[in-house]
Amino acid sequence: MKNLGQIMKQAQEMQTKMQDMQEKLSAVEMTGSAGAGMVTVTMNGKGELRQVKISPELFNGEDVEVVEDLIVAACGDAKAKVEAHMAEEMSKVTGGLQLPPGMKLPF
C-alpha cells in the first residue's frame, strides 16, 4: 500500500489540475448547428449559451415552430460537443482513470 502522505499529495495535485481545467473550460467555445447550418448556437465549456445565429432564409414563410425546434436541436449539438471536450480534458487530468459514476472532482 502506498504511503498515505503520497496519496494525499497526488489527490491535491489532481485537484489543482481540475481547477486549472475548469478555468480553461470557461474560455472554450463550441458551436452546434441544425437545419444544415441555418441555426447555429455557441456555448462555452460550462454549457452557457453565448450566441445564437439564425439564417434569414428561415423567416421566408417558415413556421415559427420550425425555427424553435432548430434552436433546440442546435443547442443539443453544441452541448454534446462541450461534454465530449470536457470528457477528453478530464481524461488528460486523470491520466485515463475512470471515475465511478456520480463521483465529481474536486472532492
Phi and psi in degrees as GROMACS dihedral restraints (atoms count N, CA, C in turn):
[ dihedral_restraints ]
;  ai    aj    ak    al  type     phi  dphi    fc
    3     4     5     6     1   -68.9    20    10
    4     5     6     7     1   155.6    20    10
    6     7     8     9     1   -61.8    20    10
    7     8     9    10     1   133.9    20    10
    9    10    11    12     1   -59.1    20    10
   10    11    12    13     1   -38.6    20    10
   12    13    14    15     1   -62.0    20    10
   13    14    15    16     1   -37.6    20    10
   15    16    17    18     1   -67.2    20    10
   16    17    18    19     1   -40.6    20    10
   18    19    20    21     1   -65.0    20    10
   19    20    21    22     1   -42.3    20    10
   21    22    23    24     1   -64.9    20    10
   22    23    24    25     1   -39.5    20    10
   24    25    26    27     1   -62.6    20    10
   25    26    27    28     1   -42.9    20    10
   27    28    29    30     1   -64.0    20    10
   28    29    30    31     1   -39.0    20    10
   30    31    32    33     1   -64.3    20    10
   31    32    33    34     1   -40.8    20    10
   33    34    35    36     1   -66.1    20    10
   34    35    36    37     1   -40.5    20    10
   36    37    38    39     1   -62.8    20    10
   37    38    39    40     1   -41.2    20    10
   39    40    41    42     1   -65.7    20    10
   40    41    42    43     1   -39.0    20    10
   42    43    44    45     1   -64.2    20    10
   43    44    45    46     1   -41.1    20    10
   45    46    47    48     1   -62.4    20    10
   46    47    48    49     1   -43.9    20    10
   48    49    50    51     1   -62.5    20    10
   49    50    51    52     1   -38.3    20    10
   51    52    53    54     1   -64.5    20    10
   52    53    54    55     1   -41.8    20    10
   54    55    56    57     1   -64.4    20    10
   55    56    57    58     1   -41.1    20    10
   57    58    59    60     1   -61.2    20    10
   58    59    60    61     1   -43.1    20    10
   60    61    62    63     1   -63.2    20    10
   61    62    63    64     1   -41.6    20    10
   63    64    65    66     1   -63.5    20    10
   64    65    66    67     1   -37.6    20    10
   66    67    68    69     1   -65.3    20    10
   67    68    69    70     1   -40.8    20    10
   69    70    71    72     1   -66.9    20    10
   70    71    72    73     1   -35.4    20    10
   72    73    74    75     1   -63.8    20    10
   73    74    75    76     1   -31.5    20    10
   75    76    77    78     1   -66.2    20    10
   76    77    78    79     1   -22.2    20    10
   78    79    80    81     1   -89.5    20    10
   79    80    81    82     1   -17.7    20    10
   81    82    83    84     1   -75.5    20    10
   82    83    84    85     1   138.2    20    10
   84    85    86    87     1  -128.5    20    10
   85    86    87    88     1   136.2    20    10
   87    88    89    90     1  -122.8    20    10
   88    89    90    91     1   140.7    20    10
   90    91    92    93     1  -112.6    20    10
   91    92    93    94     1   130.3    20    10
   93    94    95    96     1  -111.6    20    10
   94    95    96    97     1   155.2    20    10
   96    97    98    99     1  -140.0    20    10
   97    98    99   100     1   162.3    20    10
   99   100   101   102     1  -150.4    20    10
  100   101   102   103     1   160.2    20    10
  102   103   104   105     1    63.9    20    10
  103   104   105   106     1    44.7    20    10
  105   106   107   108     1    56.1    20    10
  106   107   108   109     1    38.1    20    10
  108   109   110   111     1    85.3    20    10
  109   110   111   112     1     6.1    20    10
  111   112   113   114     1   -72.9    20    10
  112   113   114   115     1   -23.7    20    10
  114   115   116   117     1  -128.6    20    10
  115   116   117   118     1   127.0    20    10
  117   118   119   120     1  -129.4    20    10
  118   119   120   121     1   144.6    20    10
  120   121   122   123     1  -131.0    20    10
  121   122   123   124     1   149.3    20    10
  123   124   125   126     1  -122.0    20    10
  124   125   126   127     1   130.8    20    10
  126   127   128   129     1  -123.2    20    10
  127   128   129   130     1   152.1    20    10
  129   130   131   132     1   -87.2    20    10
  130   131   132   133     1   178.6    20    10
  132   133   134   135     1   -65.5    20    10
  133   134   135   136     1   -12.6    20    10
  135   136   137   138     1   -94.6    20    10
  136   137   138   139     1     2.2    20    10
  138   139   140   141     1    83.7    20    10
  139   140   141   142     1    14.3    20    10
  141   142   143   144     1   -86.9    20    10
  142   143   144   145     1   130.1    20    10
  144   145   146   147     1   -70.4    20    10
  145   146   147   148     1   126.5    20    10
  147   148   149   150     1  -109.2    20    10
  148   149   150   151     1   -32.4    20    10
  150   151   152   153     1  -156.1    20    10
  151   152   153   154     1   145.2    20    10
  153   154   155   156     1  -128.4    20    10
  154   155   156   157     1   130.1    20    10
  156   157   158   159     1  -125.7    20    10
  157   158   159   160     1   131.6    20    10
  159   160   161   162     1  -124.8    20    10
  160   161   162   163     1   128.0    20    10
  162   163   164   165     1   -65.8    20    10
  163   164   165   166     1   135.0    20    10
  165   166   167   168     1   -59.4    20    10
  166   167   168   169     1   -22.9    20    10
  168   169   170   171     1   -58.8    20    10
  169   170   171   172     1   -27.8    20    10
  171   172   173   174     1   -68.2    20    10
  172   173   174   175     1   -19.1    20    10
  174   175   176   177     1   -96.3    20    10
  175   176   177   178     1     8.0    20    10
  177   178   179   180     1   -91.7    20    10
  178   179   180   181     1    75.2    20    10
  180   181   182   183     1    83.7    20    10
  181   182   183   184     1    -0.2    20    10
  183   184   185   186     1   -75.8    20    10
  184   185   186   187     1   152.6    20    10
  186   187   188   189     1   -75.5    20    10
  187   188   189   190     1   139.9    20    10
  189   190   191   192     1   -58.5    20    10
  190   191   192   193     1   -35.4    20    10
  192   193   194   195     1   -62.1    20    10
  193   194   195   196     1   -33.8    20    10
  195   196   197   198     1   -64.2    20    10
  196   197   198   199     1   -45.0    20    10
  198   199   200   201     1   -62.2    20    10
  199   200   201   202     1   -44.5    20    10
  201   202   203   204     1   -59.5    20    10
  202   203   204   205     1   -44.0    20    10
  204   205   206   207     1   -63.4    20    10
  205   206   207   208     1   -39.2    20    10
  207   208   209   210     1   -67.3    20    10
  208   209   210   211     1   -35.7    20    10
  210   211   212   213     1   -64.0    20    10
  211   212   213   214     1   -44.9    20    10
  213   214   215   216     1   -61.3    20    10
  214   215   216   217     1   -43.6    20    10
  216   217   218   219     1   -64.1    20    10
  217   218   219   220     1   -41.8    20    10
  219   220   221   222     1   -65.5    20    10
  220   221   222   223     1   -38.8    20    10
  222   223   224   225     1   -62.5    20    10
  223   224   225   226     1   -42.0    20    10
  225   226   227   228     1   -62.4    20    10
  226   227   228   229     1   -39.9    20    10
  228   229   230   231     1   -64.5    20    10
  229   230   231   232     1   -45.7    20    10
  231   232   233   234     1   -64.7    20    10
  232   233   234   235     1   -41.1    20    10
  234   235   236   237     1   -63.5    20    10
  235   236   237   238     1   -41.4    20    10
  237   238   239   240     1   -61.7    20    10
  238   239   240   241     1   -39.2    20    10
  240   241   242   243     1   -67.7    20    10
  241   242   243   244     1   -39.8    20    10
  243   244   245   246     1   -63.4    20    10
  244   245   246   247     1   -45.0    20    10
  246   247   248   249     1   -64.4    20    10
  247   248   249   250     1   -38.9    20    10
  249   250   251   252     1   -64.7    20    10
  250   251   252   253     1   -41.2    20    10
  252   253   254   255     1   -64.8    20    10
  253   254   255   256     1   -43.0    20    10
  255   256   257   258     1   -62.0    20    10
  256   257   258   259     1   -42.2    20    10
  258   259   260   261     1   -63.2    20    10
  259   260   261   262     1   -39.8    20    10
  261   262   263   264     1   -64.4    20    10
  262   263   264   265     1   -45.1    20    10
  264   265   266   267     1   -66.1    20    10
  265   266   267   268     1   -37.9    20    10
  267   268   269   270     1   -63.1    20    10
  268   269   270   271     1   -40.2    20    10
  270   271   272   273     1   -67.2    20    10
  271   272   273   274     1   -29.2    20    10
  273   274   275   276     1   -67.3    20    10
  274   275   276   277     1   -41.2    20    10
  276   277   278   279     1   -70.4    20    10
  277   278   279   280     1   -41.2    20    10
  279   280   281   282     1   -89.4    20    10
  280   281   282   283     1     0.1    20    10
  282   283   284   285     1    66.1    20    10
  283   284   285   286     1    30.9    20    10
  285   286   287   288     1    86.0    20    10
  286   287   288   289     1    -3.4    20    10
  288   289   290   291     1   -66.0    20    10
  289   290   291   292     1   123.9    20    10
  291   292   293   294     1   -86.8    20    10
  292   293   294   295     1   121.3    20    10
  294   295   296   297     1   -80.5    20    10
  295   296   297   298     1   147.4    20    10
  297   298   299   300     1   -60.7    20    10
  298   299   300   301     1   148.5    20    10
  300   301   302   303     1   -54.7    20    10
  301   302   303   304     1   136.1    20    10
  303   304   305   306     1    88.8    20    10
  304   305   306   307     1   -15.1    20    10
  306   307   308   309     1   -84.0    20    10
  307   308   309   310     1   128.4    20    10
  309   310   311   312     1  -121.8    20    10
  310   311   312   313     1   146.9    20    10
  312   313   314   315     1  -114.1    20    10
  313   314   315   316     1   149.7    20    10
  315   316   317   318     1   -70.2    20    10
  316   317   318   319     1   159.0    20    10
